[in-house]
């Protein structure tokens, strides 16, 4: 499953970072991508790969109820 628009992904990444209280650099390190990749995701310039989407979904699940709400908002139930 993927979020419907680049801007949605950008908002999801920002919200996820807010929940984790980490910078773009730290999220990039967690996902094994570069800072500029995370920055482009947040700015809606590119979509994450299917593998990155799966990693993002795992981070959301690991957050518990707050992550589940974000997951449901962006990916559906």
Secondary structure, 3 states (H helix, E strand, C coil): CCCCCHHHHHHHHHHHHHHHCCCHHHHHHHHCCCHHHHHHHHCCCCCCCHHHHHHHHHHHHHCCHHHHHHHHHHHCC
